[in-house]
Amino acid sequence: MSLAEAASEPFIGLTREEYPDYYDYLAIIFSKVKQKTAGGGGARHFSAVMSAVEAGSGVAIATDFGYSFGNRLKFLHLTPEPKPISVGIAGTKGRLSAAAEKFWQCAKEAASNK
């Protein structure tokens, strides 16, 4: 799906009040499209965004979570594909707990496989 096609659909996003950075990211994604996205609603949680999309209320920008949403949603790649965003892990200073250390190692492994 092209960026212009996506922008012409009602757009379901997170609430601007709670996730202002999300809207900055959307502005970057759609900066080259003259037609701006039409508001289709705001949700407080990502699962609510996906439920609204599943109900046919609009489209959303999302990572393909096919494993958690099964075949309830159809994920389309945008063209041109947006630049990936950086994701980080934050923790307290000092030693990590065994669980946090395991998470860190798994995250590093997943990132290196991309």
PyMOL commands that set and color helices and strands:
alter all, ss='L'
color gray80, all
select helices_A, chain A and resi 3-7+20-29+46-54+66-69+98-112
alter helices_A, ss='H'
color red, helices_A
select strands_A, chain A and resi 10-14+38-43
alter strands_A, ss='S'
color yellow, strands_A
deselect
rebuild
show_as cartoon
